[in-house]
Amino acid sequence: MSSSTEGRVTTEARGHVFVIEIDRSAKMNAFDVAMLRGLADAYSEYEKNDDHRCAVVHARGDHFTAGLDLVSVAPLFQKDQSLVAADDVDPWGVYGRARTKPVIVAVQGRCLTLGIELILASDICVAADNTRFAQIEIKRGIFPFGGATFRMPQAFGWGNAMRYLLTGDEFDAAEAHRLGLVQEVVPVGRQLDRALALAETVAAQAPLAVRATLRSARTAVTEGQDAAARALLGTLRELLASDDAREGFMSFVERRAARFTGK
C-alpha cells in the first residue's frame, strides 16, 4: 500500500455505484504520473463492468486537488509520452478512449487546473461551499492541456471563460455554480454523501437509456445538433427493442419501481 505522500487511487463498488477515491492528501492530492495512470485504470475498470452504472469521484483530505505535480509530469512531455495509455479510458476525455457511462464528481477545498478539467469532462459536480477554483497554468508560462481551452467556453460562455483562463484568478463555489461548472453547492463535509445520493438515482435508471442519453448529448456538443438529430430515431428503435424498455412499460402499468437489467 502506498503512503499518502506517494499517492494512490482506490475503488469500491457500492451496489451499482462505483466509487473512486483519490488519495495523496499529504501533497494536496496533486497528480503525479502514477496518480494520473491510476485514475485512468480506475475509469477503465468502471467502463468494462456492466454492473457499475454510475461512478463517483472524490478525494481524501481537505482539498480535491492542487492540480499537476509538474516535477513528476514534465519529463513525459519532454519525451513526447502520453499521460494516459492509448487503450485506457481517459478521465479527461482528451488523450485516450472515451467513457460511455456517467461520472459525478464531489469536490472540496482547493480545486485547481486539472481538477477543473476533470469536472468539465464529467457529467455532474457537487461542490462543498468552501471550494476554491483556479485555472492557473497561464501563471506558470504554459496553458491548460486537459480540455479547459475548449470545454470552458462551451460551459461558461466565451467571456466568462476568458475571464478566468487568461487571468488565472481564483473563484469560489458560488461563482462556479453561476457559471455552470458545478450543479449543487452543499455545506463542507456533505459533498460526497450528496454525490452518492445522485449516483444512486442515476444507477436506478435504465442503463442502456442512460448511455444513449449521454451519447446523444455528447454528439450534439462534438459533432453538432444535426448529427445528434439524425441518430435519434435509430437509437430510439434500439431502446424500444430492449428488455429494459419492456420493463419500464410494465412498471408504469403495474405502478411499481422498475427493475432494470441493462439488457
Steps between C-alpha positions, in 0.01 A plus 500: 500500500635842405531786746291813459822679393545254213129490430251240394165468326260250656166366384195353670174363361191604700223316324491643148697811603877491444691724742845628402711665770807714435742494793820698503380727773848579633564674166151656468416215260729638231512260206835341425544247218398205716182676614404594142540142387328366809195712428498383138516140623204565730295651216589203279386259772174693531439502126544126445270378780129518414407470868650846554235745377618831642835612642580750775846657516612666823823579685617431852607791717426871509555563128385340178824568313778754465523398132801347332827412669703661223832364630368147444306561180722739301750231391219316321437797276871544430509136385173539306331232712126491564347557842252216439557169322322482164287201606393656832196718555616860531333671801550833323364377165793637302779245450357149537174308459179686582270367772135419432357504854426789738744650748416726796776694675500624861749777581618703798776741600743583222402379154760619253583453131465128423225476764288754315568316175392170657169664598456641149553151358250347744120526514397637840698673775413560865722756674549572869439864577867547591628399156735740322570459130773637273643418157850632567709351217539841341687614812753220443573584138292215356133450418227248593544173311225288660207647308433835670580707191210350305261378772502809719372733223221249429402480866559858614459705182796666328541807720459314827751237390759753392445688827659209685715330235694817419542630856542184707279668761336296774122463530278350767227234502221755455666636186563146376130429542405817313732407215362145477824326604324346802135402526456505878678671790466339843651556847856374525506134601177415322624504141576128477169393653310720257700371204433142608126571531494641147697200374252260660219678316685481168594136557133411557410609145521280190872462421456484122288815505754679722780420256286601204419832665867573564594396146234722343594803709871451434439463126314832500793670673780346293338450159206741508125479549433370148718194563326435830156544338579251224573231759191553717248265339749219439606510863139512615415189296793315660384597847138403432620149413677460836385306805539818703248688284249219553572506873458876506160470334384219729615686812292797387192283441545312827586818693825370648868584488674368192768232532741566216763247392683689228376265226 
